[in-house]
Amino acid sequence: MGRTPFGRGVAQGLPFLLIMMPFGALFGVVATEAGLSLTQVMVFSSIVIAGASQFAAVQLMVDGVPTAIVVLSALAVNLRMVMYSAALAPHLGPAPAWQRALMAYLLVDQVYALAQSAYDTQTDWAVADKVAYLFGVALPVFPGWVGATYLGAALGARIPESWSLDFAVPLAFIALVGPMLRTRAHVVAAFVSVTVALAFAWIPWNLGLILAALAAMAAGAEMERRA
Amino acid sequence: MTDATVWTIIAALGLGTYLSRFAFLGLIGDRPLPPWLLRHLRYTGVAVLPGLVAPLLVWPEATGGELDPLRLLAAAVALGVGVWRKDVVVAAVAGALVMGLGSWLLA
């Protein structure tokens, strides 16, 4: 473990269970309380694998929002995945089509963030190494997410509120961001992202986040161009 | 909410999410992207994740949207440790410890 890119991926993905599992369990609890059956909750987590959008969709379903709006709002939360896909394409583009199709399915926030950091630092990796690393990261992360959803749905509201499970969500993302702040351009981009997201939080369908992301990418790229 | 509605939402969201992940990875393949685009894409992670997290932190649903000093402190510790140690898991554990210890002391 830790020597081959695949083993390294597994080793670096494994500790993520600590933060993925409370997140998944929380979704299981919330979706079950919203009235979804166990089968629906499990299929939801297995085919969508995008916590933030799943929470958004369930919330809107409870609020009685029309079906099309539920889907569009939740998809807007996931527009960031298009950017992840584009960011990894230069690294993973030459891989065989079936591998790219499978990697796209597994491209969740954590997998993207670990892969991007690894590809930036391991410049000697061949395409096959990069693919192996990504599958290695996903190996513990994906079953952990689905398994935790099951535990949450089965145990339901017996998880005490004082555990503040909800904090697992922001914490997981903050922990991912810290190590990414490698240069001044990265810090500026993060700062712009926070500012614009807060200023435009009132825009419906989470489009404020997309604006924030585009502004932050432009800020980072401009800093880099001037450097 | 009928069963059919729930299944429709799950299927549409599953398909749409997959397509957004597949978009560039699947269709562009190894065709080279222009340098200006690559320069923007290098900042994807730091452009998306902080904006995703900021509203959750400033207006947490669990407190009814009230700013919670403990959550802010735990977040600051997680960020600081992450920058310092360059280790995601150490950062998350540090933040969780502050949150857990703080809730226990304030209980």
Chai-1 contact restraints between the chains, C-beta under 6 A:
chainA,res_idxA,chainB,res_idxB,connection_type,confidence,min_distance_angstrom,max_distance_angstrom,comment,restraint_id
A,P15,B,V89,contact,1.0,0.0,6.0,A-B,restraint_1
A,I19,B,A92,contact,1.0,0.0,6.0,A-B,restraint_2
A,Q40,B,V6,contact,1.0,0.0,6.0,A-B,restraint_3
A,V43,B,I10,contact,1.0,0.0,6.0,A-B,restraint_4
A,F44,B,I10,contact,1.0,0.0,6.0,A-B,restraint_5
A,I47,B,G14,contact,1.0,0.0,6.0,A-B,restraint_6
A,V48,B,L13,contact,1.0,0.0,6.0,A-B,restraint_7
A,V48,B,G14,contact,1.0,0.0,6.0,A-B,restraint_8
A,V48,B,T17,contact,1.0,0.0,6.0,A-B,restraint_9
A,A50,B,T17,contact,1.0,0.0,6.0,A-B,restraint_10
A,A57,B,L13,contact,1.0,0.0,6.0,A-B,restraint_11
A,M61,B,M1,contact,1.0,0.0,6.0,A-B,restraint_12
A,T67,B,T5,contact,1.0,0.0,6.0,A-B,restraint_13
A,V70,B,I9,contact,1.0,0.0,6.0,A-B,restraint_14
A,V71,B,I9,contact,1.0,0.0,6.0,A-B,restraint_15
A,V71,B,A12,contact,1.0,0.0,6.0,A-B,restraint_16
A,V71,B,L13,contact,1.0,0.0,6.0,A-B,restraint_17
A,A74,B,L13,contact,1.0,0.0,6.0,A-B,restraint_18
A,L75,B,G16,contact,1.0,0.0,6.0,A-B,restraint_19
A,N78,B,T17,contact,1.0,0.0,6.0,A-B,restraint_20
A,N78,B,S20,contact,1.0,0.0,6.0,A-B,restraint_21
A,R80,B,V48,contact,1.0,0.0,6.0,A-B,restraint_22
A,M81,B,S20,contact,1.0,0.0,6.0,A-B,restraint_23
A,M81,B,R21,contact,1.0,0.0,6.0,A-B,restraint_24
A,V82,B,S20,contact,1.0,0.0,6.0,A-B,restraint_25
A,V82,B,A23,contact,1.0,0.0,6.0,A-B,restraint_26
A,M83,B,T44,contact,1.0,0.0,6.0,A-B,restraint_27
A,S85,B,R21,contact,1.0,0.0,6.0,A-B,restraint_28
A,S85,B,A23,contact,1.0,0.0,6.0,A-B,restraint_29
A,S85,B,F24,contact,1.0,0.0,6.0,A-B,restraint_30
A,S85,B,L25,contact,1.0,0.0,6.0,A-B,restraint_31
A,A86,B,F24,contact,1.0,0.0,6.0,A-B,restraint_32
A,A86,B,L41,contact,1.0,0.0,6.0,A-B,restraint_33
A,A87,B,L41,contact,1.0,0.0,6.0,A-B,restraint_34
A,A87,B,T44,contact,1.0,0.0,6.0,A-B,restraint_35
A,A89,B,F24,contact,1.0,0.0,6.0,A-B,restraint_36
A,A89,B,L25,contact,1.0,0.0,6.0,A-B,restraint_37
A,A89,B,I28,contact,1.0,0.0,6.0,A-B,restraint_38
A,G93,B,G29,contact,1.0,0.0,6.0,A-B,restraint_39
A,G93,B,D30,contact,1.0,0.0,6.0,A-B,restraint_40
A,P94,B,D30,contact,1.0,0.0,6.0,A-B,restraint_41
A,R100,B,L25,contact,1.0,0.0,6.0,A-B,restraint_42
A,R100,B,G26,contact,1.0,0.0,6.0,A-B,restraint_43
A,A104,B,R21,contact,1.0,0.0,6.0,A-B,restraint_44
A,A104,B,F22,contact,1.0,0.0,6.0,A-B,restraint_45
A,A104,B,L25,contact,1.0,0.0,6.0,A-B,restraint_46
A,A104,B,G26,contact,1.0,0.0,6.0,A-B,restraint_47
A,L107,B,R21,contact,1.0,0.0,6.0,A-B,restraint_48
A,A113,B,G45,contact,1.0,0.0,6.0,A-B,restraint_49
A,Q116,B,G45,contact,1.0,0.0,6.0,A-B,restraint_50
A,S164,B,S103,contact,1.0,0.0,6.0,A-B,restraint_51
A,D166,B,A62,contact,1.0,0.0,6.0,A-B,restraint_52
A,F167,B,M99,contact,1.0,0.0,6.0,A-B,restraint_53
A,P170,B,V53,contact,1.0,0.0,6.0,A-B,restraint_54
A,P170,B,L56,contact,1.0,0.0,6.0,A-B,restraint_55
A,P170,B,L57,contact,1.0,0.0,6.0,A-B,restraint_56
A,L171,B,A78,contact,1.0,0.0,6.0,A-B,restraint_57
A,L171,B,A92,contact,1.0,0.0,6.0,A-B,restraint_58
A,L171,B,G95,contact,1.0,0.0,6.0,A-B,restraint_59
A,F173,B,L49,contact,1.0,0.0,6.0,A-B,restraint_60
A,F173,B,L52,contact,1.0,0.0,6.0,A-B,restraint_61
A,F173,B,V53,contact,1.0,0.0,6.0,A-B,restraint_62
A,I174,B,V53,contact,1.0,0.0,6.0,A-B,restraint_63
A,I174,B,A75,contact,1.0,0.0,6.0,A-B,restraint_64
A,I174,B,A78,contact,1.0,0.0,6.0,A-B,restraint_65
A,I174,B,L79,contact,1.0,0.0,6.0,A-B,restraint_66
A,A175,B,A78,contact,1.0,0.0,6.0,A-B,restraint_67
A,A175,B,G82,contact,1.0,0.0,6.0,A-B,restraint_68
A,A175,B,V88,contact,1.0,0.0,6.0,A-B,restraint_69
A,A175,B,A91,contact,1.0,0.0,6.0,A-B,restraint_70
A,A175,B,A92,contact,1.0,0.0,6.0,A-B,restraint_71
A,L176,B,L49,contact,1.0,0.0,6.0,A-B,restraint_72
A,L176,B,V88,contact,1.0,0.0,6.0,A-B,restraint_73
A,V177,B,L49,contact,1.0,0.0,6.0,A-B,restraint_74
A,V177,B,P50,contact,1.0,0.0,6.0,A-B,restraint_75
A,G178,B,L79,contact,1.0,0.0,6.0,A-B,restraint_76
A,G178,B,G82,contact,1.0,0.0,6.0,A-B,restraint_77
A,G178,B,V83,contact,1.0,0.0,6.0,A-B,restraint_78
A,G178,B,A91,contact,1.0,0.0,6.0,A-B,restraint_79
A,P179,B,G82,contact,1.0,0.0,6.0,A-B,restraint_80
A,P179,B,K86,contact,1.0,0.0,6.0,A-B,restraint_81
A,P179,B,V88,contact,1.0,0.0,6.0,A-B,restraint_82
A,M180,B,G45,contact,1.0,0.0,6.0,A-B,restraint_83
A,M180,B,V46,contact,1.0,0.0,6.0,A-B,restraint_84
A,L181,B,V83,contact,1.0,0.0,6.0,A-B,restraint_85
A,H186,B,V46,contact,1.0,0.0,6.0,A-B,restraint_86
A,A189,B,Y43,contact,1.0,0.0,6.0,A-B,restraint_87
A,A189,B,V46,contact,1.0,0.0,6.0,A-B,restraint_88
A,A189,B,A47,contact,1.0,0.0,6.0,A-B,restraint_89
A,A190,B,V46,contact,1.0,0.0,6.0,A-B,restraint_90
A,A190,B,P50,contact,1.0,0.0,6.0,A-B,restraint_91
A,S193,B,A47,contact,1.0,0.0,6.0,A-B,restraint_92
A,S193,B,P50,contact,1.0,0.0,6.0,A-B,restraint_93
A,S193,B,G51,contact,1.0,0.0,6.0,A-B,restraint_94
A,V194,B,P50,contact,1.0,0.0,6.0,A-B,restraint_95
A,V194,B,A54,contact,1.0,0.0,6.0,A-B,restraint_96
A,A197,B,G51,contact,1.0,0.0,6.0,A-B,restraint_97
A,A197,B,A54,contact,1.0,0.0,6.0,A-B,restraint_98
A,L198,B,A54,contact,1.0,0.0,6.0,A-B,restraint_99
A,A201,B,P55,contact,1.0,0.0,6.0,A-B,restraint_100
A,L209,B,G51,contact,1.0,0.0,6.0,A-B,restraint_101
A,A212,B,G51,contact,1.0,0.0,6.0,A-B,restraint_102
A,A213,B,A47,contact,1.0,0.0,6.0,A-B,restraint_103
A,A213,B,V48,contact,1.0,0.0,6.0,A-B,restraint_104
A,A216,B,A47,contact,1.0,0.0,6.0,A-B,restraint_105
A,M217,B,H40,contact,1.0,0.0,6.0,A-B,restraint_106
A,M217,B,Y43,contact,1.0,0.0,6.0,A-B,restraint_107
A,M217,B,A47,contact,1.0,0.0,6.0,A-B,restraint_108
A,G220,B,Y43,contact,1.0,0.0,6.0,A-B,restraint_109
A,A221,B,R39,contact,1.0,0.0,6.0,A-B,restraint_110
A,A221,B,H40,contact,1.0,0.0,6.0,A-B,restraint_111
A,E224,B,R39,contact,1.0,0.0,6.0,A-B,restraint_112
